[in-house]
């Protein structure tokens, strides 16, 4: 089914690109009118820069706001950064406050300031409340569009109060109960409101032990709480318990998807918001830094090999077999690194069980090293007719796999304590460790045995 949908999307994209190339813009406008906002956004994101800009220009003005809601924030900001503040406010009129805040942060600071100054006081305060928190915290995720009630009123009064609203905020499954000071005291599920006796007071029907999320909690913690407690929405409070807003499950889904993107892209030194069709120079700048870091680590590994230049001159077979040790260590280390980073993301791995996990991974590395050492040792001995060489390779294999497992388990937790993203830099450091240890062990043992 997914494959069929992808083929249909590609056929649709090809049709649009051909129409744009031939200049039949009237046909393109007609086709765009027959598509949903989500489909148009996907089409724009799948197009190269020139065609992307043409599609945006051909879009009806009244449809821009809805399409913007489905676009990658960086791409949406590219379309808006040269607009007047009033035009931007008009385009994002249907945005949730948290989504609008995310988009504002992608705009140049001068433009963001102009937009905020052009907003009415109430909406500006709502957006500034969200902007005051880092983007990857509960405060940065929350939406300030909430309905609150007091505990000392009857359910009948609540029902009459709700009927005065034209609509309820999206994903509203509960009403948030606050005291006269604005502190969160509980929740009243809509299902309870509908089935309980209307004369009952809110304090008698509300849930007093409902989960409240602190505004400074990380987005990762928020996702874990929603997953663990099967929440649809949750209130966000400050350190004193004052209600600030709420987070809904659609925001959490975005966090989970961004987290998956981040883990995948960070392994290659890329941002999770990396635009597949970004201009050449922008992509070059972003990737150059990571390539430079990798080059430095490669020179470090080469320096280790250089220490044993005379040994390599005597035993040429060592140069042939070196990649075997480094490669096996790299794979074993990456397996452990990936497992530990995933465990940390899920909240399963921490200081309490880190020692046990490190010991377990080293044991796994030793057993795998022992098993494959027999294989590679036998192959090397038969290949080059030298049993000493095979033994050296086998011992180096065991040592490197044990060290790779230890590095893969210890690196993520060490980097996290240092405030460094394990997904971003763990892979490069691990590769350097396994290469250097593998080369040093193999060539060091060979130097001793063949000296």
Secondary structure, DSSP 8 states (H G I E B T S, - for coil): -HHHHHHHHHHHHHHHHHHHHHT-HHHHHHHHHTS-HHHHHHHHHTS-HHHHHHHHHHS-HHHHHHHHTTS-HHHHHHHHTTS-HHHHHHHTTT--HHHHHHHHTTS-HHHHHHHHHHS-HHHHHHHHHHHTS-TTBHHHH-B----EE-TTSBHHHHHHHHHTSS---TT--EEEEE-TT-BEEEEEEHHHHHHS-TTSBHHHHSBTT--EEETTSBHHHHHHHHHHHT-SEEEEE-TT-BEEEEEEHHHHHHHHHHHHHHHHHHTTT--TT--TT--HHHHHHHHHHHHHHHHHHHHHHHHHHHTTHHHHHH-THHHHHHHHHHHHHHHHHHHHHHHHHHHHHTT--STTTHHHHHHHHHHHHHHHHHHHHHHHHHHHHHHHT-HHHHHHHHHHHHHHHHHHHHHHHHHHHHHHHTT--HHHHHHHHHHHHHHHHHHHHHHHHHHHHH-
